[in-house]
Amino acid sequence: MKKICIITGSRAEYYLLKPIMEAIKNDDELILQTVVTGSHLSTEFGLTYKNIEQDGFIIDEKVEMLLSSDTKIGINKSIGLAMISFGEVFERLRPDLIVVLGDRYEILAVSICAMICNIKIAHLHGGEITEGAIDDSIRHCITKISHLHFTSTEDYKKRVIQLGEQPNTVFNVGAIGCENIKKLNLLNKEDLEKNINFNIKENTIILTFHPVTLENKSSKEQFQNILDAIDSIENINVIFTKANADTDGRVINNMIDNYVSKNSNTIAFDTMGQLNYFSALQFVDAVVGNSSSGIIEVPSFKIPTVNIGDRQKGRIYADSVINCENEKQEIINAIKKAISKDFKEEVKNYNNPYEKENTCKNIIYYIKQFLKNNNENIKKFYDINF
């Protein structure tokens, strides 16, 4: 039996990885190992490791690496702490392969440690581009360290191969978040409203805004533009989900808390949880901000996304996504378009480019085939003939 170690450092990442974890746990040929780190272990971000335990998973290791600082220096030190700790974790667990997702700095640290320890790496969501964040470079670094690649579209598959990865190790399986939606028993409106203690009325939006680490404007200035835009739209209700642990994430979260304390038509969550979040997407009018969820999963609900600024610039977009600059009037215009009856009706006809059948099943199949057929750790660079 092969030991597959899932590494998760954030709430959003876990909810995407959860069905893979369940599939590994129920497979007779695989052993699931679970390691949590990052914001999962932070009181400030909701101690979300408890959600993992409540879902019935045994956590093999908890790796503290998050300093009480979201400055660039603080994040650099957090990466250092992660690298010190994960070498010891991998020595104890000795997995045959680790599975990592995305582009966060803690996952880069994990991947470097696995590389040094000669542990094979499977990476989800490689080949994507997000020009407005340092995550973009991190994602490509993780691709170059990884041995097995699961992309969410065919274009992203081509980009991973362009980075020099062998074509027979790169698979377009679609976005696992889109498949997760179909498997969930979503809540009805009444039960959802009880769960979140908030009534979803007409003109309700979900707003998630993460720091944009490569833009010139400060996070405070950018987020204030959004709050000012919301103030200028009549009869709008807002469900905030808070920012992640990137540089200046706390600045945004403090601004959210202050705004919610003064506006009764709003509510804020450290984390809504996957079931509440996806259930809410059935009933809200639009999703606003710069989260990848607005690009990848939200179009499956046939509702509009207002994507603000450059954080997601470069991704493939569904036609339901309205892109706008981080300027007050542009944000106002984009939100008004998104919640208009005509555009909401139009969006019902648009498809999600990230949807594909049997995403999780195919990931498990390719992992098992890879482990059977690849006994060496040597990576060979694939050259494209120009």
ZIDATA-V440867 format. One line per field, one symbol per residue. phi: phi as a letter, one per 20 degrees, with the letter a starting at -180 (. if undefined). Layout:
# ZIDATA-V440867
phi->???
This chain:
# ZIDATA-V440867
phi->.eeddedccbfffffffgffffffgeefdcdedccdblfgddgfdnlfffffffeneeefbddfbefeadfffffgffffffffffgfffffelfebddccnbefffffgffffgfeldfcdcdmfneccfecfggffgfffgfeedccdedbfffgffffffoefgfddcedneffffggfeeeffffffffffdlbeeefmdcdcccdgdfdefffgfffffgffffffedflddcdedffeefgmgfgfffffgffffdcfecbccfbfngffffffffcfeadcpbefgfeeeggfelcfcdddmdgdfoffdffeedebfecgfffgffffffeffffffffgeeeefeebflgfgfffffffffffdcedefedfeeeee
